[in-house]
Each structure stands twice: as C-alpha cells, then as structure tokens.
C-alpha cells in the first residue's frame, strides 16, 4: 500500500524570471513524494478565480490529490515574486493576506490527516494567526506513528522564536538549511560547530531525524545513531 503523505500550508504561484511555477514548500514536498511513489495530498486554500483553478489543475496533473484545497471567494491565490541573485540564491517578495492565510481546520480535513503516514508543514504558512491555529490543529490530528516534518523555510519577517519553538515541539523531523541554522542557533542560544548545533537541536526537541541542506555542498541526515553526508549533484540554478 502506498504511504499517505500530506503537505499542509501555503500553495502559490512563484513568479520566476522564466515564468510562473507552482510553489510553496508543502506543495513541493507533496509533489516530490508523489513522484517517489506516495499517495500525496495538499491541504491549503486558493482564490476562487481562474488562477486558483489553474493551480489546482496543475497539482492534479502531477498526481497530487487536491481534495484538501478549498476555494476562498474573498482572498486571492498566493503569489511570490522570485529573483535569483548573482550568488545563485533566490530573493522572495511574498504577497500578504492571500487565500492560504485563511486556512481552516475543518472536520473533513482533520479526518483526512488522522490516517496519514506523514505530514509536512513550515513557518511561512503560519504567518497569520488563523492559519497558524489551523495548521497546528491539523498536525496534532496526525497519528503518533506518523512522520511530522517541520520545514523551517524562513522567509522575510514571517517567523519568531516562539513560532519556531512551538513548531519544533509538534514535529519529529526537521529540515533546515545552512542559512537557517545560524538564525535558529542564535535565537535558542545553541553554541558549537555545525554538527554540535544540529545534534543539540535534535536532542532538545527529541527529533527522529534532522535533514540539513548545504546548497552546492550537498546535505546531511542525522538521527540518534548516525551522521550521513551526501556531496550533492552539480546543477545550474535558473
């Protein structure tokens, strides 16, 4: 049986230099898990117009179930302006007060999550109080056995130490980058080198797994027993 995997939070259009692409960390997570053989869902909210409908259709074309995406007649579909700097790093301008900021934890959605094998949520999707409450209620509805992945995904000023702490307490897996680790370490007073900081973060929140990305230098996975590095693949960011 295919594992049931749900991305909860923002779904949006990334306005890239080369054209629009579907974005949002939970949606990307669900899409990739689906491509790897999972039964993937997205729980989010889009505007009731053509852009929201087109986004739903695109996700469905990737094999992602969109039964958890509601339509908002009052707020538009999310959008992010993305520019790639000379260092290859993206710069984001994120439109505020969009449909996914008004996500609701309905009974139907809680029931959908109650039988999942894994959920993924991030910090950006929690930037509004209502969406924050909804996402946390939905994550809590997941079974104890499920993987609860917190993708740190720091963007702009849409996070705080309190938000990160509460999200990590809900999670049993954390994914973060080499840009985000110094921010978290500074907020929580975690000292030492990168390995020390990642181990301390894992132990503090009793995480099953930490995934640490290092851009062109690859990535690291660590749990209570093992530290596993991968050098990454050579590619060009456009």
FENHURA-V762057 format. One record per pair of residues at least 4 apart in sequence whose C-alpha atoms are under 7 Angstrom apart, sorted by the first residue. I is the first residue (numbers start at 1). J is the second residue. D is the distance in Angstrom with one decimal. If there is no record, write none. Layout:
I/J/D ; I/J/D
//
This chain:
2/37/6.7 ; 2/38/5.3 ; 2/39/5.8 ; 3/38/5.1 ; 3/39/5.9 ; 3/117/5.9 ; 4/38/6.2 ; 4/39/4.9 ; 4/40/6.1 ; 4/116/5.1 ; 4/117/5.2 ; 4/118/6.7 ; 5/30/6.7 ; 5/38/6.5 ; 5/39/6.0 ; 5/40/4.8 ; 5/41/6.2 ; 5/116/6.1 ; 5/117/5.9 ; 5/118/4.8 ; 5/119/5.8 ; 6/30/6.2 ; 6/40/5.8 ; 6/41/4.7 ; 6/42/5.6 ; 6/118/6.3 ; 6/119/4.7 ; 6/120/6.4 ; 7/26/4.2 ; 7/27/5.8 ; 7/29/6.4 ; 7/30/5.4 ; 7/41/6.3 ; 7/42/4.8 ; 7/43/6.2 ; 7/119/5.7 ; 7/120/4.8 ; 7/121/6.3 ; 8/26/5.6 ; 8/42/6.0 ; 8/43/4.8 ; 8/44/6.2 ; 8/120/6.0 ; 8/121/5.2 ; 8/135/6.8 ; 9/26/6.1 ; 9/43/6.4 ; 9/44/5.3 ; 9/100/6.8 ; 9/121/6.2 ; 9/125/4.7 ; 9/135/6.9 ; 10/24/5.2 ; 10/26/6.6 ; 10/44/6.1 ; 10/100/5.6 ; 10/125/5.1 ; 11/23/6.0 ; 11/24/4.7 ; 11/27/5.9 ; 11/44/6.4 ; 11/78/6.6 ; 12/22/6.0 ; 12/23/5.1 ; 12/24/5.8 ; 12/77/6.4 ; 12/78/4.4 ; 12/79/5.2 ; 13/20/6.2 ; 13/21/5.7 ; 13/22/4.8 ; 13/23/5.5 ; 13/78/6.3 ; 13/79/4.7 ; 13/80/6.3 ; 14/20/5.5 ; 14/21/5.1 ; 14/22/5.9 ; 14/23/5.4 ; 14/79/5.9 ; 14/80/4.9 ; 14/81/6.1 ; 14/82/6.5 ; 15/19/6.0 ; 15/20/4.6 ; 15/21/6.7 ; 15/80/5.9 ; 15/81/4.8 ; 15/82/5.7 ; 16/20/5.7 ; 16/81/6.6 ; 16/82/5.1 ; 16/83/6.6 ; 17/83/6.7 ; 22/55/7.0 ; 23/27/6.6 ; 23/28/6.5 ; 24/28/6.2 ; 25/29/6.1 ; 26/30/6.2 ; 26/120/5.9 ; 26/121/6.0 ; 27/31/6.1 ; 27/42/6.1 ; 28/32/6.2 ; 29/33/6.1 ; 30/34/6.1 ; 30/40/5.3 ; 30/41/6.3 ; 30/42/6.6 ; 30/64/7.0 ; 31/35/6.3 ; 31/40/6.9 ; 31/62/6.6 ; 31/64/6.2 ; 32/36/6.3 ; 33/37/6.5 ; 33/38/5.4 ; 33/40/6.6 ; 34/38/4.5 ; 34/39/5.8 ; 34/40/5.2 ; 34/63/6.7 ; 34/64/6.6 ; 40/64/5.2 ; 40/65/6.1 ; 41/64/5.5 ; 41/65/4.6 ; 41/66/6.1 ; 41/68/7.0 ; 42/65/6.6 ; 42/66/5.9 ; 42/68/5.9 ; 42/69/6.6 ; 43/68/4.4 ; 43/69/5.2 ; 44/68/6.5 ; 44/69/4.7 ; 44/70/6.6 ; 44/100/5.8 ; 44/103/6.3 ; 45/69/5.2 ; 45/70/4.8 ; 45/71/5.7 ; 45/72/6.7 ; 45/99/5.3 ; 45/100/4.6 ; 45/103/5.9 ; 46/52/5.1 ; 46/70/6.4 ; 46/71/5.1 ; 46/72/5.9 ; 46/76/6.7 ; 46/77/4.6 ; 46/99/5.0 ; 46/100/6.2 ; 47/52/5.0 ; 47/71/5.4 ; 47/72/4.8 ; 47/73/6.1 ; 47/75/5.6 ; 47/76/4.3 ; 47/77/4.4 ; 47/99/5.7 ; 48/52/6.0 ; 48/71/5.0 ; 48/72/5.3 ; 48/73/5.0 ; 49/53/6.4 ; 50/54/6.0 ; 51/55/6.2 ; 51/77/6.6 ; 52/56/6.3 ; 52/77/5.6 ; 53/57/6.3 ; 54/58/6.2 ; 55/59/6.3 ; 56/60/6.2 ; 56/66/6.5 ; 57/61/6.2 ; 58/62/6.7 ; 59/63/6.8 ; 59/64/5.5 ; 60/64/5.0 ; 60/65/6.0 ; 60/66/6.5 ; 68/109/6.5 ; 72/99/5.9 ; 75/98/5.3 ; 75/99/4.9 ; 76/98/5.2 ; 76/99/5.5 ; 77/98/5.9 ; 77/99/5.5 ; 78/95/6.7 ; 78/98/5.4 ; 78/99/6.4 ; 78/100/6.9 ; 79/94/6.5 ; 79/95/5.8 ; 80/92/6.4 ; 80/93/5.6 ; 80/94/4.5 ; 80/95/6.1 ; 81/92/5.7 ; 81/93/5.0 ; 81/94/6.5 ; 82/90/6.3 ; 82/91/5.6 ; 82/92/4.8 ; 82/93/6.6 ; 83/90/5.6 ; 83/91/5.1 ; 83/92/6.7 ; 84/88/5.8 ; 84/89/5.6 ; 84/90/4.4 ; 84/91/6.1 ; 85/89/5.5 ; 85/90/6.1 ; 85/91/6.9 ; 88/237/6.4 ; 97/101/5.9 ; 101/125/7.0 ; 101/128/5.7 ; 101/131/5.4 ; 102/130/6.1 ; 102/131/5.5 ; 103/130/7.0 ; 103/131/5.0 ; 103/134/6.4 ; 104/131/6.8 ; 104/134/5.3 ; 105/109/6.1 ; 105/110/6.5 ; 105/134/4.7 ; 105/137/6.6 ; 105/138/6.2 ; 106/110/6.3 ; 107/111/6.1 ; 108/112/6.3 ; 109/113/6.3 ; 110/114/6.1 ; 110/138/5.7 ; 110/141/6.0 ; 113/138/6.7 ; 113/141/6.1 ; 113/142/5.3 ; 114/141/5.4 ; 114/142/4.7 ; 114/143/5.9 ; 115/142/6.8 ; 115/143/6.7 ; 116/142/6.3 ; 116/146/6.6 ; 117/146/4.6 ; 117/147/6.4 ; 118/146/5.0 ; 118/147/4.4 ; 118/148/5.8 ; 119/147/6.3 ; 119/148/5.1 ; 119/149/6.0 ; 120/148/6.0 ; 120/149/4.6 ; 120/150/5.9 ; 120/151/6.9 ; 121/149/6.4 ; 121/150/5.3 ; 121/151/6.1 ; 122/150/5.5 ; 122/151/4.7 ; 122/152/5.5 ; 122/153/6.2 ; 123/127/7.0 ; 123/152/5.8 ; 123/153/6.2 ; 123/154/6.5 ; 123/159/6.3 ; 124/153/6.9 ; 124/154/6.8 ; 124/155/6.5 ; 124/158/6.0 ; 125/131/6.8 ; 126/131/5.5 ; 126/132/4.1 ; 127/132/6.7 ; 127/158/5.4 ; 127/159/6.9 ; 128/132/6.0 ; 129/133/6.2 ; 130/134/6.3 ; 131/135/6.0 ; 132/136/6.2 ; 133/137/6.1 ; 134/138/6.2 ; 135/139/6.1 ; 136/140/6.1 ; 137/141/6.4 ; 138/142/6.9 ; 142/146/6.4 ; 147/172/6.4 ; 147/173/6.8 ; 148/171/4.8 ; 148/172/5.4 ; 148/173/5.9 ; 149/171/5.7 ; 149/172/6.4 ; 149/173/4.6 ; 149/174/5.6 ; 150/167/6.9 ; 150/168/6.7 ; 150/171/5.8 ; 150/173/6.2 ; 150/174/4.9 ; 150/175/6.2 ; 151/174/6.0 ; 151/175/4.8 ; 151/176/6.3 ; 152/175/6.2 ; 152/176/5.4 ; 153/176/6.9 ; 154/159/6.8 ; 154/180/6.8 ; 159/163/6.2 ; 160/164/6.3 ; 161/165/6.0 ; 161/187/6.2 ; 162/166/6.1 ; 163/167/6.1 ; 164/168/6.1 ; 165/169/6.3 ; 166/170/6.5 ; 167/171/6.4 ; 168/205/6.4 ; 169/205/6.0 ; 172/206/7.0 ; 172/207/4.5 ; 172/208/5.4 ; 172/209/7.0 ; 173/207/5.5 ; 173/208/5.7 ; 173/209/4.9 ; 173/210/5.8 ; 174/209/6.6 ; 174/210/4.9 ; 174/211/6.2 ; 175/210/5.9 ; 175/211/4.5 ; 175/212/5.9 ; 176/180/6.1 ; 176/181/6.7 ; 176/211/6.4 ; 176/212/5.2 ; 176/213/6.4 ; 177/181/6.2 ; 177/212/5.4 ; 177/213/4.6 ; 177/214/6.1 ; 178/212/7.0 ; 178/213/6.1 ; 178/214/5.2 ; 180/184/6.4 ; 181/185/5.9 ; 182/186/5.9 ; 183/187/6.2 ; 184/188/6.1 ; 185/189/5.6 ; 185/190/4.6 ; 185/191/6.9 ; 185/197/6.8 ; 186/190/6.5 ; 190/197/6.0 ; 191/197/6.3 ; 192/196/5.3 ; 192/197/6.0 ; 193/197/6.2 ; 194/198/6.2 ; 195/199/6.1 ; 196/200/6.0 ; 197/201/6.1 ; 198/202/6.2 ; 199/203/6.1 ; 200/204/5.9 ; 201/205/6.4 ; 202/206/5.7 ; 202/207/5.0 ; 202/210/6.7 ; 203/207/6.7 ; 208/223/5.8 ; 209/222/5.8 ; 209/223/4.7 ; 210/221/5.8 ; 210/222/5.4 ; 210/223/6.5 ; 211/220/5.9 ; 211/221/4.7 ; 211/222/6.8 ; 212/219/5.5 ; 212/220/5.0 ; 212/221/6.4 ; 213/218/6.3 ; 213/219/4.3 ; 213/220/6.4 ; 214/218/5.2 ; 214/219/5.4 ; 216/232/6.7 ; 217/231/5.7 ; 217/232/6.3 ; 218/230/5.5 ; 218/231/4.3 ; 218/232/3.9 ; 219/229/5.9 ; 219/230/5.4 ; 219/231/6.6 ; 219/232/6.7 ; 220/228/5.6 ; 220/229/4.4 ; 220/230/6.3 ; 221/227/6.0 ; 221/228/5.2 ; 221/229/6.5 ; 222/226/5.5 ; 222/227/4.5 ; 222/228/6.1 ; 223/227/6.9
//
